[in-house]
Amino acid sequence: MDAVNVAIIYYSATGNLHALAEAAAEGAEKAGANVRLRKIAETAPPEVIDTRPEWAEHVRNTADVPEAVLDDLAWADAVLFGSPTRFGNPHSALRAFMESAGPLWFQGKLADKVYSAFTASNTAHGGQESTLLALANTFYHWGGIIVPPGYTDPVQFKTGNPYGTSHVAGTGAPNEDTLQAARHQAGRVVQTTAALKAGRAA
Ligand SMILES: Cc1cc2nc3c(=O)[nH]c(=O)nc-3n(C[C@H](O)[C@H](O)[C@H](O)COP(=O)(O)O)c2cc1C
């Protein structure tokens, strides 16, 4: 059977989601998947980005990461979305990308794939679950199979978010436990998707 194709599609201004996305890519690759790590194209104007040196630096540092395109969704058997929490919701550019997938949705090409999501917010109660659940609303519309991490690995009892890997950016960069949670989440997505593929092929 062909390996599982996993697209990891994220937006990051200051690097936290990028770090989680890279860890998810490691976890998916370790589980045997073909991985496309893709960033959502930046929509903020340079003069706004330059008001925050860490944002400008991150844009420079990730210039080589390909931007997400609709073919990444069509190609994937499973998609992990990574979004910062923005006023309790997903980032607007990531939302715009999802909304641009209307034609794929209409043709049924987003259905039956596995979806999962991860996030970061500045504070622990700043809206991580609401962001993840808002992303899941779209997965329902797409006819997706949502695979959350739950408490399926000891690391989940340390990091504690069954809805999806979550990082409190106000504490600094993601620590090893949080990166491991992202690896675990992506590995579980690959294993579940592989089982679905095998079942459908049988
Ligand atoms: C416009 C805006 C809205 C935000 N809203 C929230 C929020 O509702 N709750 C919260 O805890 N953090 C909020 N933040 C902080 C971001 O979630 C945080 O900077 C982000 O998760 C860091 O991820 P990144 O380094 O990948 O960009 C907001 C930031 C911006 C710029």
The ligand as an SDF file (V2000), in Angstrom:
LIG
                    3D

 31 33  0  0  0  0  0  0  0  0999 V2000
   -4.4760   40.0750   16.6910 C   0  0  0  0  0  0  0  0  0  0  0  0
   -4.0300   39.0800   17.7170 C   0  0  0  0  0  0  0  0  0  0  0  0
   -4.9600   38.4460   18.4900 C   0  0  0  0  0  0  0  0  0  0  0  0
   -4.5580   37.5260   19.4740 C   0  0  0  0  0  0  0  0  0  0  0  0
   -5.5200   36.9330   20.2360 N   0  0  0  0  0  0  0  0  0  0  0  0
   -5.1490   36.1220   21.2560 C   0  0  0  0  0  0  0  0  0  0  0  0
   -6.1230   35.5130   22.1000 C   0  0  0  0  0  0  0  0  0  0  0  0
   -7.3150   35.6100   21.8860 O   0  0  0  0  0  0  0  0  0  0  0  0
   -5.6680   34.7840   23.1520 N   0  0  0  0  0  0  0  0  0  0  0  0
   -4.3390   34.6250   23.4280 C   0  0  0  0  0  0  0  0  0  0  0  0
   -3.9920   34.0080   24.4270 O   0  0  0  0  0  0  0  0  0  0  0  0
   -3.4000   35.1320   22.5930 N   0  0  0  0  0  0  0  0  0  0  0  0
   -3.7670   35.8700   21.5150 C   0  0  0  0  0  0  0  0  0  0  0  0
   -2.8220   36.3840   20.6720 N   0  0  0  0  0  0  0  0  0  0  0  0
   -1.4280   35.9350   20.7880 C   0  0  0  0  0  0  0  0  0  0  0  0
   -1.1430   34.8440   19.7360 C   0  0  0  0  0  0  0  0  0  0  0  0
   -2.0050   33.7410   19.9050 O   0  0  0  0  0  0  0  0  0  0  0  0
    0.3060   34.3890   19.8530 C   0  0  0  0  0  0  0  0  0  0  0  0
    1.1200   35.4970   19.5710 O   0  0  0  0  0  0  0  0  0  0  0  0
    0.5580   33.2700   18.8670 C   0  0  0  0  0  0  0  0  0  0  0  0
   -0.0460   32.0760   19.3040 O   0  0  0  0  0  0  0  0  0  0  0  0
    2.0300   33.0140   18.6850 C   0  0  0  0  0  0  0  0  0  0  0  0
    2.1900   32.1020   17.6060 O   0  0  0  0  0  0  0  0  0  0  0  0
    3.2970   32.3690   16.4900 P   0  0  0  0  0  0  0  0  0  0  0  0
    4.5970   32.6350   17.2080 O   0  0  0  0  0  0  0  0  0  0  0  0
    3.3430   31.1050   15.6980 O   0  0  0  0  0  0  0  0  0  0  0  0
    2.8550   33.5410   15.6570 O   0  0  0  0  0  0  0  0  0  0  0  0
   -3.1940   37.2670   19.6710 C   0  0  0  0  0  0  0  0  0  0  0  0
   -2.2520   37.9130   18.8680 C   0  0  0  0  0  0  0  0  0  0  0  0
   -2.6490   38.8120   17.8960 C   0  0  0  0  0  0  0  0  0  0  0  0
   -1.6160   39.4880   17.0440 C   0  0  0  0  0  0  0  0  0  0  0  0
  1  2  1  0
  2  3  1  0
  2 30  2  0
  3  4  2  0
  4  5  1  0
  4 28  1  0
  5  6  2  0
  6  7  1  0
  6 13  1  0
  7  8  2  0
  7  9  1  0
  9 10  1  0
 10 11  2  0
 10 12  1  0
 12 13  2  0
 13 14  1  0
 14 15  1  0
 14 28  1  0
 15 16  1  0
 16 17  1  0
 16 18  1  0
 18 19  1  0
 18 20  1  0
 20 21  1  0
 20 22  1  0
 22 23  1  0
 23 24  1  0
 24 25  2  0
 24 26  1  0
 24 27  1  0
 28 29  2  0
 29 30  1  0
 30 31  1  0
M  END
$$$$
